């Protein structure tokens, strides 16, 4: 541990270095205001939120830097490489895995000022955006032109395009519309030494390994994405819904798998276990059984025939519930964001000693039943409530999204239980053949489990790529690193 004298000298050097950087940037780009530092020190990882509300002394950055252009980002990273200053890229801070946690003597690169929506190509159906554009604003602007990205994460109102790329995001209609890697056509990124990488927007390219895909999910460890070109599509005017009840999770999963493979055009497919169904549809007096939803955007031809094909599959083992289930879900699909804030924020709606979190994994269809059983068993050994739903479906497999509530005598006991729950559930996921994350990323929460998934060879390759691009080790040093 550095001595107090060494820490003081390091601080003095950094302050002097920040003054030098400030001379290269527009006035007001760098802030050392204590409140700003505190607000930008963390993302929305439940463990960090718990520590904050209980009064722990959390690491804060030396400064928050808020560039407005790609050139300004390049200036910051060139300076950081020259001075060996760690940089923590940050979008809107909505990540729940600790991917944007400040550390002492580091700077937070806040991209929220980079919020310009550029040209919409009406012929190609593409839109150019800066990385700090929030999802709800982007959708509002596209709606004026009858378009949408089709990318609807639950955090759409509090997350950014750059964050979607960094965390490998998937929206609630990804079953039909694809995830972020499917709509990302081109990007601009700044490398750790300040060089600017520009990858032109094209529908597909065989010009070597896909560098766009290399940066998707990189969590600010390889470069900072500053601009992107996204594919758009016609905005559905309305949605039509099917809902069916099932006696058990495995039967429901099999039915949804068949609907996906039948190419019915359902853009939303979701399947709730009994606990999650009661939580999500209790307002409709739902008390028993699992629930499967299928949502169809109105507009594409053959809607009635495609709905009939899906109905024929779903009713083979399920009982029809009516479209109100889908309408209710669509209306309330993002309510959990506010509920999470009430439980984990200053309000502490459920009191102290409580943590609510989610664990989203994925696996092949042959592994889905054992993933569900194994992970739910491990989480249930530590949590008071465990619910699960299928939310992103593919012909070969599906994601499983667990929500769990942990309680303890106090916040410290809850934290100990939380860590044990994650450790054992992540091990169960790996043993059952799944991936430890489908769309939330890794951050600091899941970094300890990365080796079990990638293996020593995979970890070594990841380290080699990081070292080649970032020899000074400045880029989000503790993310994606076991």
VENHU-V888690 format. One record per backbone hydrogen bond with DSSP energy under -1.0 kcal/mol. CO is the residue of the C=O (numbers start at 1). NH is the residue of the N-H. E is the energy in kcal/mol with one decimal. If there is no record, write none. Layout:
co:nh:e
CO:NH:E
CO:NH:E
This chain:
co:nh:e
3:7:-2.5
4:8:-2.2
5:9:-2.2
6:10:-2.4
7:11:-2.3
8:12:-2.4
9:13:-2.3
10:14:-2.3
11:15:-2.5
12:16:-2.2
13:17:-2.4
14:18:-2.8
15:19:-1.9
16:20:-1.6
17:21:-2.2
18:22:-2.8
19:23:-1.3
21:24:-2.0
22:25:-1.0
26:29:-1.6
29:66:-3.0
31:64:-2.5
33:37:-2.5
34:38:-2.2
35:39:-2.5
36:40:-1.5
38:41:-1.3
41:102:-3.1
45:49:-2.3
46:50:-2.6
47:51:-2.1
48:52:-2.3
49:53:-2.4
50:54:-1.6
51:56:-2.7
52:55:-1.5
56:58:-1.1
63:108:-2.3
64:31:-2.5
65:110:-2.4
69:73:-1.7
70:74:-2.4
71:75:-2.0
72:76:-2.1
73:77:-2.6
74:78:-2.3
75:79:-2.0
76:80:-2.6
77:81:-2.5
78:82:-2.0
79:83:-2.1
80:85:-2.1
86:107:-2.5
87:476:-3.1
88:109:-2.0
90:111:-2.6
95:44:-2.3
97:444:-1.4
97:445:-2.6
103:106:-1.9
106:62:-3.3
107:88:-2.7
108:65:-3.0
109:90:-2.5
111:114:-1.6
113:115:-1.9
114:132:-2.2
116:130:-2.1
119:128:-2.1
120:122:-1.0
121:125:-2.2
121:126:-1.1
125:232:-3.1
126:121:-2.3
127:230:-2.6
128:118:-3.2
129:228:-2.7
130:133:-1.5
131:162:-2.9
133:161:-2.0
134:138:-2.1
135:139:-2.4
136:140:-2.1
137:141:-2.2
138:142:-2.4
139:143:-2.2
142:145:-1.7
142:147:-2.5
143:146:-1.5
146:235:-2.6
148:233:-2.3
152:172:-2.3
153:156:-2.0
155:158:-2.3
156:136:-1.4
159:135:-2.0
160:164:-2.3
161:165:-2.1
162:166:-2.6
163:167:-2.2
164:169:-2.6
165:217:-2.8
166:219:-1.7
169:180:-2.2
171:174:-1.8
173:176:-1.2
173:177:-3.0
174:178:-1.7
179:182:-1.5
180:184:-1.4
183:231:-2.6
185:202:-1.4
186:229:-2.6
187:199:-3.1
188:226:-2.6
188:227:-1.7
189:197:-3.6
190:224:-2.3
191:194:-2.5
195:191:-3.1
197:189:-2.6
199:187:-1.6
206:208:-2.3
210:214:-1.3
211:215:-1.2
212:216:-1.2
215:218:-1.9
218:221:-1.8
224:190:-2.5
226:131:-2.6
227:188:-2.3
228:129:-2.7
229:185:-2.7
229:186:-1.3
230:127:-2.1
233:148:-1.8
238:298:-2.6
240:296:-3.0
242:294:-2.2
243:321:-3.2
244:292:-2.7
245:319:-2.1
246:290:-2.8
248:252:-1.8
249:253:-2.8
250:254:-2.1
251:255:-1.8
252:256:-2.3
253:257:-2.3
254:258:-1.8
255:259:-1.8
256:260:-2.4
257:261:-2.3
258:262:-1.4
260:263:-1.4
267:176:-1.6
268:295:-3.0
270:293:-3.1
271:390:-2.9
272:291:-1.7
273:277:-2.9
274:278:-2.0
275:279:-1.9
276:280:-2.8
277:281:-2.6
281:284:-1.5
281:286:-1.7
282:285:-2.1
290:246:-1.9
291:272:-3.4
292:244:-2.1
293:270:-2.0
294:242:-2.1
295:267:-1.6
295:268:-1.7
296:240:-2.5
302:306:-2.4
303:307:-2.8
304:308:-2.2
305:309:-2.0
306:310:-2.1
307:311:-2.8
308:312:-2.3
309:313:-1.3
310:314:-2.7
311:315:-2.7
314:318:-1.4
319:245:-3.0
322:325:-1.2
323:327:-2.2
324:328:-2.5
325:329:-2.2
326:330:-2.7
327:331:-2.0
328:332:-1.8
332:335:-1.8
334:337:-1.4
335:339:-1.9
336:340:-2.8
337:341:-1.8
338:342:-2.1
339:343:-2.0
340:344:-2.8
341:345:-1.8
342:349:-2.6
345:348:-1.2
348:351:-2.6
353:408:-2.3
355:406:-3.2
357:404:-2.6
359:402:-2.9
360:438:-1.0
361:400:-2.6
362:435:-2.5
363:398:-2.2
364:367:-1.6
364:368:-1.3
367:371:-2.7
368:372:-2.6
369:373:-2.3
370:374:-2.8
371:375:-2.3
372:376:-1.9
373:377:-1.9
374:378:-2.1
375:379:-2.8
376:380:-2.4
377:381:-1.0
379:382:-1.7
379:383:-2.6
385:405:-2.1
387:403:-2.5
388:273:-2.8
389:401:-3.0
390:271:-2.0
392:399:-1.9
396:365:-2.2
397:394:-2.9
398:363:-2.1
400:361:-2.5
401:389:-1.6
402:359:-2.4
403:387:-2.8
404:357:-2.1
405:384:-2.6
405:385:-1.1
406:355:-2.5
410:414:-2.1
411:415:-2.0
412:416:-2.0
413:417:-2.3
414:418:-2.5
415:419:-2.4
416:420:-1.9
417:421:-2.6
418:422:-2.3
419:423:-2.4
420:424:-2.3
421:425:-2.4
422:426:-2.6
423:427:-1.7
424:428:-2.2
425:429:-2.2
426:430:-2.2
427:431:-2.6
428:432:-1.7
429:434:-2.6
430:433:-1.4
435:362:-1.2
442:446:-2.2
443:480:-1.2
446:449:-1.7
447:450:-1.4
450:454:-2.9
451:455:-2.5
455:459:-2.6
456:460:-2.5
457:461:-2.2
458:462:-2.3
459:463:-2.5
460:464:-2.2
461:465:-2.3
462:466:-2.3
463:467:-2.8
464:468:-2.1
465:469:-2.1
466:470:-2.9
470:473:-1.9
474:87:-3.3
476:479:-1.8
